[in-house]
Amino acid sequence: MKTKILLIGIDGLILSRAIESGAAPTLAALKAEGFYTPLEVEVPTWSGPGWSTILTGSTHAQHGVKDNKFIGHNLLHRPDLLSRAFYQDQSTTTFAAAGWPPIVDPSGLGPIIHERREQQLSLKHRVRVRDGEVHGYKSIDAEVALETVYEIQKNGPDVSFVYFCGADEIGHTRGVVGEEYLEAIRRIDGLVAQLESAVSHRAKENGEPWLIVLTTDHGHIDEGGHGGDSAQERASFLIAVGRGRSNPDWELTQRPENIVELLLAERM
């Protein structure tokens, strides 16, 4: 049976601060239990190029996303993880949920994750588009988690991507050294716990192998903000934990653009 993959993206997360503060017990447990390696992201450290790299397995030069405006991008020719998994095996079902429109919304910038309308009509590909920029990520992240838990429980998609942005939102407005940032991390950690529980239950009840994978696109400077080349802005990570299977045995030296190939190999 092929491994089912749930990739969780947590925008603007400084993992060391989340764990050392005690604000993220779920992330701490997954890091301790699973495969873990630090990553360093390319400059400029913006979400547009960062998530484009993570989700397409491309460098900044290859996907052409320079910032969050997406002007002149090459995403049409750089298929995302979900699309590539489907092209690899057309029985594959995929799911994506995000509150930042450029990731999933075909009516706006991007999207990084291809629409694949024909597969949506045949229920091979399901997408949940929300707008945290308008409605705020505190509530939108919770909606995204709820939708994803339902999808895992009902359909058990083969390859999924879910995205949370509440920590990045607070990082921009309040910085990353105060209680507000830690509270946002606590909320997201609770949402990750819900996803982990849904995956663990399904793996046990259905005898399915699952891989839960977590990463981020960038960090922040202490006062809030990113885009530069400081170590804290470029800091990312890769965590992978098996449910109903062992943890992956990957090399510890990785780059963000390696993630897609690593995950596709787990599906072979």
C-alpha positions as semicolon CSV with decimal commas, in nm:
position;residue;x (nm);y (nm);z (nm)
1;M;0,000;0,000;0,000
2;K;0,137;0,342;-0,095
3;T;0,214;0,597;0,174
4;K;-0,036;0,881;0,211
5;I;0,128;1,219;0,265
6;L;0,009;1,519;0,463
7;L;0,236;1,822;0,418
8;I;0,168;2,097;0,671
9;G;0,304;2,444;0,599
10;I;0,332;2,689;0,889
11;D;0,416;3,032;0,753
12;G;0,672;3,244;0,938
13;L;0,741;2,991;1,214
14;I;1,061;3,015;1,415
15;L;1,072;2,653;1,530
16;S;1,340;2,701;1,795
17;R;1,138;2,975;1,964
18;A;0,818;2,771;1,942
19;I;0,973;2,469;2,110
20;E;1,203;2,636;2,362
21;S;0,915;2,854;2,488
22;G;0,695;2,549;2,552
23;A;0,425;2,698;2,329
24;A;0,427;2,409;2,083
25;P;0,415;2,071;2,261
26;T;0,279;1,895;1,952
27;L;0,556;2,026;1,728
28;A;0,813;1,941;1,994
29;A;0,684;1,583;2,019
30;L;0,679;1,536;1,640
31;K;1,031;1,676;1,608
32;A;1,160;1,445;1,883
33;E;0,984;1,140;1,743
34;G;1,041;1,182;1,372
35;F;1,299;1,272;1,113
36;Y;1,428;1,626;1,161
37;T;1,676;1,847;0,985
38;P;1,718;2,227;0,966
39;L;1,685;2,397;0,628
40;E;1,811;2,728;0,494
41;V;1,586;2,912;0,249
42;E;1,693;3,126;-0,045
43;V;1,693;3,505;-0,039
44;P;1,467;3,699;-0,073
45;T;1,280;3,540;0,217
46;W;0,926;3,614;0,102
47;S;0,632;3,375;0,112
48;G;0,576;3,381;-0,264
49;P;0,915;3,244;-0,364
50;G;0,943;3,038;-0,044
51;W;0,625;2,835;-0,091
52;S;0,681;2,815;-0,466
53;T;1,014;2,646;-0,397
54;I;0,876;2,411;-0,131
55;L;0,569;2,309;-0,331
56;T;0,723;2,277;-0,679
57;G;1,073;2,154;-0,597
58;S;1,222;2,446;-0,788
59;T;1,476;2,713;-0,710
60;H;1,379;3,081;-0,722
61;A;1,541;3,109;-1,063
62;Q;1,345;2,813;-1,197
63;H;0,996;2,914;-1,084
64;G;1,052;3,286;-1,139
65;V;0,862;3,406;-0,831
66;K;1,061;3,701;-0,698
67;D;0,825;3,832;-0,430
68;N;0,459;3,824;-0,325
69;K;0,342;3,999;-0,643
70;F;0,414;3,690;-0,858
71;I;0,488;3,909;-1,162
72;G;0,657;3,713;-1,442
73;H;0,637;3,377;-1,265
74;N;0,690;3,043;-1,440
75;L;0,456;2,834;-1,222
76;L;0,257;2,702;-1,518
77;H;0,567;2,506;-1,617
78;R;0,664;2,407;-1,261
79;P;0,391;2,167;-1,143
80;D;0,337;2,135;-0,769
81;L;0,370;1,830;-0,545
82;L;0,002;1,736;-0,572
83;S;-0,001;1,764;-0,950
84;R;0,319;1,566;-0,987
85;A;0,188;1,292;-0,760
86;F;-0,121;1,265;-0,983
87;Y;0,083;1,260;-1,303
88;Q;0,301;0,990;-1,148
89;D;-0,007;0,775;-1,078
90;Q;-0,346;0,893;-1,204
91;S;-0,534;0,699;-0,939
92;T;-0,388;0,945;-0,683
93;T;-0,634;1,166;-0,494
94;T;-0,514;1,507;-0,375
95;F;-0,633;1,781;-0,141
96;A;-0,521;2,136;-0,062
97;A;-0,651;2,392;0,187
98;A;-0,505;2,737;0,248
99;G;-0,605;3,083;0,363
100;W;-0,342;3,268;0,160
101;P;-0,504;3,296;-0,186
102;P;-0,186;3,284;-0,402
103;I;-0,134;2,923;-0,295
104;V;-0,467;2,784;-0,414
105;D;-0,697;3,049;-0,564
106;P;-0,700;3,043;-0,949
107;S;-0,875;3,381;-0,963
108;G;-0,583;3,565;-0,802
109;L;-0,205;3,560;-0,805
110;G;-0,048;3,227;-0,887
111;P;-0,180;2,982;-0,786
112;I;0,120;2,777;-0,677
113;I;-0,095;2,462;-0,660
114;H;-0,241;2,401;-1,005
115;E;-0,618;2,416;-1,038
116;R;-0,653;2,087;-1,231
117;R;-1,021;2,153;-1,294
118;E;-1,080;1,823;-1,473
119;Q;-0,958;1,630;-1,167
120;Q;-1,170;1,849;-0,941
121;L;-1,480;1,763;-1,145
122;S;-1,399;1,392;-1,110
123;L;-1,333;1,437;-0,733
124;K;-0,970;1,334;-0,770
125;H;-0,856;1,678;-0,655
126;R;-1,027;1,882;-0,385
127;V;-0,933;2,241;-0,295
128;R;-1,052;2,464;-0,012
129;V;-0,984;2,832;-0,079
130;R;-1,012;3,077;0,210
131;D;-0,898;3,440;0,246
132;G;-0,708;3,517;0,564
133;E;-0,593;3,849;0,422
134;V;-0,954;3,974;0,441
135;H;-1,094;3,777;0,734
136;G;-0,783;3,731;0,951
137;Y;-0,586;3,412;0,999
138;K;-0,696;3,335;1,354
139;S;-1,038;3,224;1,230
140;I;-0,932;3,118;0,881
141;D;-0,659;2,883;1,009
142;A;-0,922;2,714;1,227
143;E;-1,153;2,675;0,926
144;V;-0,870;2,529;0,720
145;A;-0,791;2,277;0,995
146;L;-1,157;2,178;1,030
147;E;-1,190;2,123;0,655
148;T;-0,871;1,916;0,650
149;V;-0,971;1,697;0,944
150;Y;-1,303;1,627;0,770
151;E;-1,124;1,542;0,446
152;I;-0,884;1,306;0,619
153;Q;-1,163;1,131;0,805
154;K;-1,402;1,099;0,510
155;N;-1,179;1,057;0,204
156;G;-0,822;0,997;0,318
157;P;-0,658;1,176;0,023
158;D;-0,330;1,030;-0,097
159;V;-0,135;1,358;-0,102
160;S;-0,242;1,674;0,080
161;F;-0,112;2,020;0,160
162;V;-0,254;2,237;0,437
163;Y;-0,134;2,586;0,522
164;F;-0,149;2,800;0,838
165;C;-0,050;3,170;0,850
166;G;-0,150;3,298;1,195
167;A;0,204;3,303;1,331
168;D;0,331;3,502;1,033
169;E;0,042;3,748;1,063
170;I;0,126;3,822;1,427
171;G;0,498;3,829;1,349
172;H;0,439;4,116;1,110
173;T;0,216;4,318;1,343
174;R;0,365;4,241;1,687
175;G;0,711;4,095;1,629
176;V;0,825;3,750;1,736
177;V;0,960;3,802;2,088
178;G;0,636;3,875;2,272
179;E;0,345;3,679;2,408
180;E;0,127;3,752;2,103
181;Y;0,355;3,549;1,876
182;L;0,366;3,261;2,123
183;E;-0,013;3,264;2,154
184;A;-0,044;3,237;1,776
185;I;0,196;2,942;1,787
186;R;-0,014;2,778;2,059
187;R;-0,323;2,805;1,842
188;I;-0,149;2,655;1,541
189;D;0,008;2,381;1,752
190;G;-0,343;2,287;1,863
191;L;-0,455;2,269;1,500
192;V;-0,158;2,049;1,413
193;A;-0,258;1,823;1,704
194;Q;-0,604;1,786;1,549
195;L;-0,454;1,686;1,215
196;E;-0,211;1,443;1,378
197;S;-0,497;1,280;1,570
198;A;-0,706;1,240;1,254
199;V;-0,414;1,084;1,065
200;S;-0,320;0,851;1,352
201;H;-0,679;0,732;1,390
202;R;-0,716;0,665;1,019
203;A;-0,380;0,489;0,995
204;K;-0,477;0,259;1,283
205;E;-0,837;0,193;1,182
206;N;-0,773;0,142;0,809
207;G;-0,423;-0,003;0,823
208;E;-0,290;0,279;0,605
209;P;0,068;0,409;0,601
210;W;0,084;0,788;0,645
211;L;0,365;1,043;0,655
212;I;0,306;1,375;0,835
213;V;0,553;1,638;0,711
214;L;0,599;1,993;0,845
215;T;0,800;2,290;0,724
216;T;0,804;2,670;0,699
217;D;0,893;2,919;0,428
218;H;1,096;3,169;0,637
219;G;1,146;3,317;0,983
220;H;1,136;3,679;1,104
221;I;1,363;3,938;1,252
222;D;1,281;3,996;1,619
223;E;1,083;4,315;1,561
224;G;0,882;4,144;1,289
225;G;0,926;4,122;0,915
226;H;1,135;3,925;0,669
227;G;1,274;3,929;0,319
228;G;1,639;3,971;0,410
229;D;1,932;3,734;0,452
230;S;1,972;3,711;0,829
231;A;2,006;3,361;0,974
232;Q;1,674;3,390;1,158
233;E;1,490;3,498;0,841
234;R;1,644;3,212;0,640
235;A;1,582;2,945;0,904
236;S;1,346;2,665;0,810
237;F;1,313;2,297;0,897
238;L;1,184;1,961;0,779
239;I;1,002;1,725;1,016
240;A;0,859;1,392;0,897
241;V;0,678;1,140;1,116
242;G;0,533;0,807;1,008
243;R;0,195;0,676;1,119
244;G;0,133;0,314;1,028
245;R;0,487;0,307;0,889
246;S;0,841;0,396;0,992
247;N;0,995;0,741;0,971
248;P;1,178;0,816;0,644
249;D;1,551;0,749;0,625
250;W;1,657;1,066;0,446
251;E;1,996;1,231;0,431
252;L;2,026;1,509;0,687
253;T;2,165;1,759;0,436
254;Q;1,861;1,891;0,250
255;R;1,735;2,207;0,084
256;P;1,375;2,331;0,052
257;E;1,368;2,243;-0,318
258;N;1,441;1,879;-0,228
259;I;1,114;1,827;-0,040
260;V;0,898;1,743;-0,343
261;E;1,135;1,474;-0,469
262;L;1,168;1,324;-0,122
263;L;0,791;1,297;-0,084
264;L;0,730;1,162;-0,433
265;A;0,988;0,892;-0,367
266;E;0,790;0,787;-0,058
267;R;0,491;0,724;-0,288
268;M;0,679;0,482;-0,515
